[in-house]
Amino acid sequence: MGTTAARTLRTTLPARAYTDPAWFEREMEAVFARMWLAAGRDGELQAPGAFVRRDVAGASVLIVRADDRAPSAATALGWDNRAPSAAAALAWNGSLLAFHNVCRHRGTRLCIEEHGRFQGRIQCPYHAWTYGLDGRLLAAPQMDEVADFDRADYPLRPVACESWDGHIFINLSPLDRLGATLSTVEGSDAPDPLSSQIGDLRARFAPWRMDELRMVRRIEYDIATNWKLVVQNYNECLHCPVIHPLLNRMHHYLAAENVPTTETYCGGAMGFKQGVETLSADGKRRRAVLPGLGERERAVVNYFAIYPNFLLTLHPDYMMTITIWPVDPGHTRLVAEWHFHPDEIAKPDFIFEDAIEFWDRTNREDWAISEQSYLGISSRGYQPGPYSEREKQLWEFDQFVLSRVEGLGT
């Protein structure tokens, strides 16, 4: 008589990992302040001065399209006369730059708008310290009479910024020393390149040619749940027959083909049920297949959670992205965007509403049950429960968070 080896019982995290403000702050420091964060698409920052603001982990960051006609940031920050350090290369992403949204005078937040366009300069609303789009301090009223004051010592503090196939990423790891100038010395605090976090995803998703896609619709959701419950919900479909009647008509909920989880992402692909062509309100595809896709890519939807804040869903004919912005232990802001090929967008009969309708309904179903999960976990009656074998990716995500938080020290 054969025997089956016992499988290790894996359990969910303790309640404090979801509800404790001190735990949340450690997550922000160990995870969100030290990893590359998806922050938007460079397609929305085409004009000089165009910017978006991103607030996370105690930081407010401005991502700005610099004016290519102005002196480069490399020149402004003194990098042009020497081989740039890794830190310098990370902060200078062509003409796309990121800075802490803080005036170098007395710390005032420079900009409270979430997006817009600076007209050639960034000016503090308090005492009119004025910066170029490349971060150089151009004017500091009343400071000329101060001994040893040099405007070159007070550029906006840079934030590492890189792009991957049109996706903008930022990293809050320190790039400067003493808050004055960029360090040219490699150090343990300087972030590794984005490529180290993306790993093989660059090659895996190359056929989608994501850099060519353009955003058509954005929906923002403010939900009363912990950010980790959003990631966990995204990475399993066992709930689909109960929570998602429409999605369940498109996929078989047990048909996921997951790839091995890494330290920076997890995910996999799901094929369509008979007669389904894409994820839309009726399963019909009203747009051409994306031009780089082969037969295999046309027959599946890829679902990947790229830690810590990027949910990437790739369809045969469009892309949906969700960025996750934790506010506090029980409050998370989500930004969902739908991206299509410009050739399709240019057609007079271009239709996109079917994809938006499908996912807005499905997303709201997910957010509602995630909020309900948070209510249960927050109650006195909660105890960690067992994961099934089909929830292994969720446990692996838990271990990713635990390793980061526990590795932070005291």
Secondary structure, 3 states (H helix, E strand, C coil): CCCCCCCCCCECCCCHHHHCHHHHHHHHHHHHCCCCEEEEEHHHCCCCCEEEEEEECCEEEEEEECCCCCCCHHHHCCCCCCCCCHHHHHHCECCEEEEECECCCCCCECCCCCEEECCCCEECCCCCCEECCCCCEEECCCCCCCCCCCHHHCCCCECEEEEECCEEEEECCCCEECCCEECCCCCCCCCCCHHHHHCCHHHHCHHHCHHHCEEEEEEEEEECCCHHHHHHHHCCCCCHHHHCHHHHCCCCCCCCEECCCCCCEEEEEEECCCCCCCCCCCCCCCCCCCCCCCHHHHCEEEEEEECCCEEEEECCCCEEEEEEEEEECCEEEEEEEEEECHHHHCCCCCCCHHHHHHHHHHHHHHHHHHHHHHHHHCCCCCCCCECCHHHHHHHHHHHHHHHHHHCCCC
